[in-house]
Amino acid sequence: MDISVSNLMMMSSREIAELLQSRHDSVKRSMERLSGKGLIQLTPMEEVNHLGQTIEAYHVNKRDSYVVVAQLSPEFTAVLVDRWQELENTQPIPLPQTFADALQLAADQARQIETQNKQLILNAPKVDFAERIAKVDRGMTLGKFAKAVNLGPRKIFVVLREMKILISGCQGYNLPMQQYIENGCFVVRQSTYGPENDRIANTTLITGKGELWLTKKLINAGVLKAVAI
């Protein structure tokens, strides 16, 4: 019995297409190319779409879903992080059915705690930096903000890069400029992913103060109408 929840959880190409607001067939072709290069592993499955039709979809694990999104639309990484958190928070934890399973679960949890403790030690010199990183409840993603003001998730990132609010270079791409973090309009949330949780994803969050400031700025720039406030 495999009692690791993360190993059981998969995401379909159809759901990835919905998150990216892309065509399903385009996402599938990209996934096939990545699979052909040996970068991801696909599991073909049949699903029923919103029209009641049976369609073929590809299922991938958490790690491979990040590879797909990084290839297609890197700016949607934050949306994918949020979706995985939703899935993991709602996924029931399977209970061990035998004594051997219970021992395995205890051993897995002990290893996880040991890994977390080691990570805390490694991160100790970074306390000053960590204090600048946002907690989850300190803001909302730009995708949600864009939806609230009737802008597309893709457009908000393009506009903010053009306005020099978000970084457009490779280093720190789509993260807020330092001055906007310091004035309290944005914060950055860090999360880890990958088979060993050894890769870091940075997510830009806009604070309550930032929402008011950015809405007015977008209105003044003619991107939004005044009725959007």
N, C-alpha and C positions, 0 to 999 in steps of 0.2 A: 504493500500500500504506500503510495507516494503522498505524504501529508504536507508537502510544501505548496502553499496556496499560490505563490508567485509562479511556480512551474506549471500550474494548471490553467492559468489565465491567458487567454489569447484575444487578439483583436482582429476583426475582419477587414478586408480591403474595402468593403462597402462602408464601414464605419469610418475608416481613415479618409475615404473620399468625402464623406459628409463633413468631417472636421475641417478638411482643407477647402471645402466648397469647390471641389473639382469633379470631373466626370469619372465615374467608376471605371470605365474601360481604360481611361488614360492612366489611372492609378495602377490598375492591374498590369498594364504593359510595362510601366516603370518597375514594378515589383518583379516581373518576369526577367527584365534585364539585370536587376540586382542579383536575382537568384542565379541567373546564368553565369555571373561573375563570381559566384560563391560567397557573396557578401551576406545573404540572408537565406533562410530556409522557409519554404512555403508549404502549407497544407491545404490542398484543394478541398473545398466543401461546397455543398449545395445550400442555398438560402432562399427564402421567399421574400420578394421585395414588396414595396407598398402597394403594388398593383396585383398582388397575389400570384405573381409569376415566379417560377423556380429559376434561379440564376446561379451561375458558378462564382464563387468568391474564394479568395485566398485568406487563410488565417496565419498570423505570425505572432510570435511571443513579444514581450515588452521590449526587449533589446532591439529586435529587428524592426519593430514599429518606429523606433527613433531613427534608425538608419533610413527608412523609407521617407519619413517626414523631412529629415535633414537633406535628402536628395531632392525632394519636390518643392517644399516650401519651408525653409528654416525659420521664417518668422512665426510659424504656427507651432513651434516647439512648446511654448507656454500653454497653448490650448491642449496639446497632447499630454503634458504633465498633469494638468488639471483633470483631464478625462481619466487618466490612470489612477489618480488619487480617488476619484469618485468610484471607480470600479473596485479598487482595493478596499475602500471603506465599506462597501456594500457586500463584498464577497464573504459568505459564511466560512468560518474556519472549520474544516472537517475534524471531527473528534476521533481519537485513536480507537480502533476496534479490538485490538489485542494488546497484551502486555508488551510484546515486542514493539508494537507501534508507539505505545506510550513512552518506552525507553528511547526510541528514535526521536520522538518529539522533544523530550527533555534534553537530549544531546544537541539537537538542532538549536534549541533556544539558548542553551549554554554557550554554544559557539557564537551565536548572534550577539549575546551580551558581551562576550569577550572581545569580539570585533568592534563593537560600539565603544567599549572602554579604551581600546587601543587607539581608536580614532579620536577620542576626547583628548588623550595624551598628545597625539600628533598635532592636534589643533590648538593646543594651549598657547603657543607663541602667536597665534593669529587672533587673540581675543579682541584687540583693538579694531581689527578689520571686521570681525564677526559682529561687533556691536553696530556696525553700519548697515548690516544686512537685515532686511525686513523680516518680521514674523508674518505668518500666513494671514492673520486677521488684520493687518495694518493697511490693506488696500485691496483694490480689485485689478484684474488683468485688463490690459488695454483692449482686448477683444470684447469683454463685457462692457467696457466704457463706450466703445464704438457702437455697439448694439443699442445702448441707452440713448445715444444722440443721433441714431439713424445713419451711421456711417458703416461701411463695410470693414471687416477686420483687416483686410489687405490694405485698404485705402488709408486707414489711420496710421499704419506704420510708414507708408510712403510719405504722407503729409508731414508727419513729425520728423522724419529724416530731412525733408526739404526745409523745414523750419529750424533745423539745427537744434532740435530738442532731443532727438535720439541720435546715437552715433551711427554713421553710415559706413565707417571703415570696417575692415575685417576684424580688428581687435575691438571687442566690445560691441559688436554689431547689434543694433536694436536696443541697446541699453541706454538709459538717460545720461545726458551730459552731467558731469560732476556738480555743476552749479545748481542744477535742478534737484539733485539729491540733497544737497546742503540746505536749500531753502524749504525743504519739506514737501515738495510737490510729488516726488517719486521716491520709491524705495525699491530695493532689489532683493528678491527672494532666491536663495540657493537651495537646490535639491540635487540628489545624486541618483544616478541610474546606471544600468549596465549589469551584467551577470554578477560582478563583484561590488556593485555600487561604488565603482572607482572613477566614474565620470561625473562631471558637475554641469548642471544646467542652471543658468541664470535667467530669472523671469522678472520682467519689468512690471511693477505694480504702481498704480496711481492712487494717491491718498485722497481723503475727502477735500483737503485744501487744494490739492492738485486738480481735482475734478472741476471745482469752481473756476480756478485760474485758467485751466486749459479750455474750458467751454467758452469763456469770454474771449480768449486769444483766438480761437477758431472762428468765432463770430466776427471779430475785428478783421480777420484775414479773409472773410467772405466764404469760408469753407462751410460754416453753419449759418442758418437763419436764426434770428433772435428768438423765435418761438421755441427753439430747441432747449432753452434754459429751463 
